[in-house]
Amino acid sequence: MDYIEKVLEKLKEWARKLIETLLGPEAQPEPEPIPIPVNNPGRRRR
């Protein structure tokens, strides 16, 4: 059973390399923007 898992892992690795070669590197997810606090000029302090 361990042998089959190793073979499957190698096949996944080769498939990943083949797809990366054909389509380019895997797209990295864009980092989430950091919220920047903004003063709200519409509200007045009293």
C-alpha positions as CSV (number, residue, x, y, z in Angstrom):
1,M,0.0,0.0,0.0
2,D,2.9,2.3,0.8
3,Y,4.3,1.7,-2.6
4,I,1.1,2.8,-4.3
5,E,1.0,6.0,-2.3
6,K,4.6,6.8,-3.3
7,V,3.8,6.2,-7.0
8,L,0.6,8.4,-6.8
9,E,2.6,11.2,-5.1
10,K,5.2,11.0,-7.9
11,L,2.5,11.1,-10.6
12,K,1.0,14.2,-8.9
13,E,4.4,15.9,-8.8
14,W,5.0,15.1,-12.5
15,A,1.6,16.3,-13.5
16,R,2.0,19.6,-11.5
17,K,5.4,20.2,-13.2
18,L,3.9,19.4,-16.6
19,I,1.0,21.8,-16.1
20,E,3.4,24.5,-14.7
21,T,5.6,24.1,-17.8
22,L,2.6,24.4,-20.2
23,L,0.6,27.1,-18.5
24,G,3.2,28.9,-16.4
25,P,3.7,29.0,-12.7
26,E,0.7,28.6,-10.5
27,A,-1.1,31.9,-9.8
28,Q,-0.5,33.1,-6.2
29,P,-3.6,34.4,-4.5
30,E,-3.5,38.2,-4.0
31,P,-2.9,39.2,-0.4
32,E,-5.9,40.8,1.3
33,P,-5.6,44.6,1.4
34,I,-5.0,46.1,4.8
35,P,-7.8,48.4,5.9
36,I,-6.7,52.0,6.4
37,P,-8.7,54.1,8.8
38,V,-10.0,57.2,7.1
39,N,-11.3,60.3,8.8
40,N,-14.9,60.9,7.8
41,P,-15.3,64.6,7.1
42,G,-19.2,64.3,6.9
43,R,-19.5,63.8,10.7
44,R,-18.8,66.7,13.1
45,R,-17.6,66.3,16.6
46,R,-19.4,68.3,19.3
